[in-house]
Amino acid sequence: MSELQNNSLVERLAARFGDLLKITVANGQATAEVDAQHLLSVATSLRDEAGFRFGELVDLCGVDYLGYGQTEWDTTDVSGNGFSRGVEGEAVGRFTWADRPRDVSIPNRYASVFHLLSIELNQRLRVRVFCADNDLPVVPSLTGIWPGVNWFERESFDLFGILYEGHPDLRRILTDYGFVGHPFRKDFPLIGNVEVRYDPELKRVIYEPVSIEPRVLVPRVIRDDADLIQAKAEAADHWREN
C-alpha cells in the first residue's frame, strides 16, 4: 500500500472510530489496536461500511509478548568473533519459571492479530487485540464475521492457548490430542517436555523425559553486516534504474 493510501485509510479510521482505535503506521503497514469489548462491532463496520469494505480476512495469529525486546545475543562487543561467542545467559524457552522475564514494555502478554484485505478498495489493515487476562487469555471469535477464520483461531488456540469466545469448534488442530501445553508460548521449553519413540520390546509407543541439552542455534538479532548493507545498496540502485 502506498503512503498516500495509508494516510487516507488512517484518516478515515480516525474519523469513524475515534478513541476506539489506536492507529499506528510502521514499515508501510497500518495497524489498528482495539479493545476486546469493541472488537466485534468494529470488525463488522470494517467489513460492511463503504469506506473500508474489508471483505477478506487473510490471516490471524496469536502473539506472546513475554520477554519482548530482550535478547541473549551480545551484538556490540563480541559479534565480530562469531555468534557462538556472543551468548549471554538464558533467553525465552531456556529460562526457569522462577526466572522468567517480567519487565517488558507491553503490559499484556497475549494478543490476537489479524490482517484484513479490501479487494474492492485495494487496501490492507492489521488489527491487534490484547487479551486482558494473562492467566486466561480470551478474545471474541471472528467466525461470525469472517467464517474462514475458523481454522486460524483453532491454530492460535492450539499454539498459544488463546481462547476465542463464541468459536463453534475450538479444539487443537496441529498438536496431538494428548499434548500438554502450548508450544508457541515463550516459556514453553524449546526442547519440549518429552520424547516419543516406539519400543520394540513393549510393542508400543512410549514417552520419556527429554534427553537432549538446550542449545543456541539461531541468533535472535538483526545485524548490519557489510553484506546486508551491500544488498540494500544494490536493491536501491535496481529500484532507481527501473
N, C-alpha and C positions, 0 to 999 in steps of 0.2 A: 504494500500500500504506500502511495506517495505521501510526502509530508503534508501536502495540501489536503489530501483526503483525510489524513489523520486529524488535522486541525479541525476540519469541518465536522467529523464524527464526534470529536471531543466536545466541541461547542454544542452540538445537538444533544449529546448525552447530558451535559451540564444543565442545559436549558430545560430538558424534560424531567430529569430526576433530582436535580439539586443536590441536597445533602445526603440523599440515599446512596449515592455512589462516590467513591474516592477514585479519581481518574488520574492515571499517570501514563506517560509515553516514554518508552525506552527501546533502543535498537529498532526503531521503526514500527513498534508494536504498541497499540493502545491497550491498557489494562484497566478494567473497572472492578473495584473491590466493593462487595455488597455484604451486608449482614444477613445471616441465615434467615431471620424472620421476614425479610423483604425479598428473599431470593425468588420465590415463585411468581410474585406479582411483577417484579422487574423482568424476569425471564420471559413471561408471557408478553409483556409490552415489547421487548426486543424482537420477539418473533413476529408479532402481528402489526405493529404500528408502521405507518408509511415511511417514516424517516429512518427506519432500521431494517426491517424485513430479514432478520437473521433466521432463515428457514432451515439452515443446516447446522447441526452440532457436530463438528468434525472430530473432536476428541475430548475426553475427560480423563483426568488422572488425579491421584492423591499426592500430597507433598508432606513430608515430615521435616520441619524446620529445627529439630533438635540439633544443637551444635552448629547452627547456620553461621557461615563465615569463618569458622575455625578450621585449622589445618594442622597436620603433623609434619608438614614439609617446610624446612628452612630454605627459602629461596634467596636469601640475602647473603649469607656468609659461606655456604658450602655447596651451593648448586653447581658451581664451576668444577667441583670434584666428582660430580656424578650423583644421581638421585639416591643411590644406596647409602651415601654418606650424609644425607640431609633429613633423616627421620628424627623427629622429636616426640618422644612419649607415645601416647596412645590416642588414636582418633576414633570416630564413631564406628561401632562394630567391633572394637577391640578394648573398650573400657569396661570396668566392672560397674554394676548398677549403682553402687555407693559413690563412685567417682564419675558418674555421668555428667555431661556438660549441663550447666544451669544458666549461666549468664549469657543470654543471647539477646539480640536486638529486636526479635519478634516474639511478643509475649505468648501468642497462641502457637501451639506446636503443630497442629494438623490443619491442612487446608485442602479443599477440593477446587481444582482449576479446570475450566473448560473453554474450548475455543469455538467461536461462532463464525459462520461464513454467510454472507448475503450474496447470493449469485445475482439477484436482481439489481442490487446497487453496487456490486463489486467492492465489498468492504469486509474487513475482519475485525474481531474483537475478542480479547482474552478477558475472562471473568473469573475472579477468585473470591471464594467464600471461606472464611475461617470457621473451624469448629470451636464453639465456646468452651467446651469441657475437654481437657486433655485426657482425663481418665476414661471418658465415654464420648468419643468424638462422633457427633451426629450432625448431618445436614439434610435438608429436604431432597427427596428424589426428583429428578427432572424427567422421569419416564412419561409422565402425563403431558409433557410439553413437546419433548423430542423423544419418541418411543425408541429410536435407535440407540439411545444412551444406555439401554438395559445392561448389556454385557460390559460396557466400560465401568459402570458403577459396581458391578459384581467384581471386576478386577481390582478396583480401588479398595473395596471391602476386603478382598482376599489378601492383598499385599500390604495394605496399610491399616486395616481394621477400622476404617471409617464406615459408619452405619448410615445408610440412605433411607430416611424415613419415608414410607409410602411405596417403596420398591416392591413389585409384585412377586419377586422370587430371589431374594437376597441370600445367596449361598456362594461357596467357594467355586472358582472357575479354573484355576491353574494348579493349585496345590492339591495334595491327596485329601481324601475325606477325613482321615485321622490326623492331619497335620496340626501341630500346636504352634501358635504364634502367627506373626505376620512378617514375612521375610524382608519387606522393604522398609520396615521401621529402622531408624538409625541405631537403635540399641539391640537389634537382633544380631547375634554373632555371625560374622562373615563366613565362618567355617561351618555354620549350622550347629544344631544341637545333637544330632545322632547320625550314625552311618547305617546304611541299609545294604545287606548282602544276602545272597542265597547260601544256606548251609546245607551241603550235600549229605551230611550225616543225619541231620534232623529233617531234611527234605522239606524245608520251608524257608521263607524269608524271615530274617531276624534283624532286630535293631540293636545297635551297640553305641557306646559313647564315642564321640569323635576322637580319632587318634592322631590327626594332623595338627601341627602347630600353626597359629595365625602368622601370616607374613604380609609385608607391604610389597605389593607388586606394581601398582599403578599410581603415579603421583596425582594428587587431587589439587593441582595448582595450574595457573596459566602462566607460561613463561614467555618472555620476549626474547627468544633466541634469534641469532643472526639469520638463520634460515627462514624463520617465520617473518621477520622484518623484510627480507628479500622477497618472499612470496607476496606480501602485501603490496610492496612497491611494484612488482610485476603485474599484479592484478589491477592496480590503479592505472598503469601505463596501458594495459589492454583495454580498460574501460574508456580511456580518453581517445584511443585510436579508433574505437568502434562507436 
